[in-house]
C-alpha cells in the first residue's frame, strides 16, 4: 500500500513532509517486535475503552483484546472500561469479557461531575497506571486487535513520538441498509476544514477525530481535556503546539465499522469542535485571503488518496452601495 499523498496539490509543505515521515501501517509493527521493545524500555501498557450504552458490542471488543494481547501475548498490562453511567448492561458485559470496569461517576466523586467521552478519558488517568495509553471505542463492529498493536508501534519505536492517531477506511450503513465508505461526516464537514484553514501544518492527519489513538501518560497528564467529544481534536492541536509536529504520528489500521450517531447528535459534536478550535485560535494567524485550501483524503482499494480544493473567500459589497461606474471595484474584502 502506498501511503504517500499521490499529489501534494497545495498541501502545506510541513504537512506533506510530516506525512512522509510519520505515517505507517499496522503491519509494520508485529507483536514480537513490540514485546521486545516494551521489555527493553521497561514500559507498561493500558488499554482504555470509554463506553456508554454499548452492551451489544463492548464485550466483543474487550474479549478480542484480552485474548490476543493479554493471554496469547503479554503486551497489554491493563484493560479498563470506563462506563459513562450506562442505562443498559454495558458494565456487566465488559466485566464478563475480562475488563476491569469503573463507573465514571464513582471515579473522583468529590470532583464536579460531567458527562462526555473526554470526561471518561480524563478519569481513566486516575484509575490506570500504564506508561502508554491506548484508547479504543466500545461500539466497533469491524476491526481487530491489530488496532492496538498498530497504535503502540510508533510509541515503542521512537521516543520522540507522544501521540499516535489511527486512520482507516470507515464503513457507513445508511437507513436503507446499504453500506458505503462515507463514514466520518463530522471529520469531513468540520474537523478537516478547521485544520486546512487554521492549522494547515496538521492537514496531513487523515482522520483527526479517530476514536482509536494512543499517547504517553505524561502527555495526557499535562494537557487540558475537554469533557465531551472535543477531546480528540484538543489533544491533537495541543500536542503539536507544545511539542511540534514530530511528536505526532499516524497509522493506517485497515477497515473500521461502528454504530453511527443521529444527525442531531453529530451537530452537538460539531459545536464542541468549534468551541475547542475557537479557544485555540487566539494563538494562530488566520489564513490569508485568497489562499484558503481544503485538504481531503479518501480511500479506494485499500490505498489513501488526497486532493486539494480551493475555498471561496471573497464577498461582494451590498449592491445598493454601488454607484454607476463602480462595478469594476465590486470585489469586496476576503
Secondary structure, 3 states (H helix, E strand, C coil): CCCCCCCCCCCCHHHHHHHHHHEEEHHHCCHHHHHHHHHHHCCCEEEEEEECCCHHHHHHHHHHHHHHHHHCCCCCCEEEEEECCCCCCHHHHHHHHCCEEEEHHHCCCCCCCCCCHHHHHHHHHHHCCCCEEEECCCCEEECCCHHHHHHHHHHHHCCCCCEEEEEEEEEEECCCCCEECCCCHHHHHHHHHHHHHHCHHHCCCCCCCCCCEEEEHHHHHHCCCCCCCCHHHHHHHHHHHHHCHHHEEEEEEEEEEECCCCHHHHHHHHHHHHHHHHHHHHHCCCCCCCCCEEEEEEEECCEEEEEEEECCCCCECCHHHCCCCCHHHCECCC
